[in-house]
């Protein structure tokens, strides 16, 4: 009797530890703020004429599974370096949350992201603030029309920012 209680208790501890690791519920209450500056080469003063060549696309996030706000912008820093910049960004935290470029005009559900195809730009640096994600040199940006915040562990689309050319000043 005593031995079966000890075994049951041990199994319960292992199950709780595994569930905690998989679901990471403490992340729901932890905010990580990032305030990265735009690299100097991209922050140079621009004229209305060259905005489209250095900022080819921008979009505002709309929530899908988690309340999310902010703007995603593609920046060409020079001939070979490009990045996705999130500004005024805020979303929920979670386990294994990533930033994806998605080959769809919009992704209002999980299936669109997986069906259309995506490029993983890396782990989300923080769930609040301004942050930069480098786009690999071999990625053809003309194939990707949105930025998605994706929880890889659960296959959930937090939010998507459909990208469009910026308005001329």
Helices and strands as residue ranges (DSSP letters): H 2-23, G 25-29, E 33-35, H 40-43, G 48-50, H 51-54, E 57-63, E 69-76, E 82-90, E 97-102, H 110-116, E 118-123, E 128-135, G 141-143, E 146-151, E 156-162
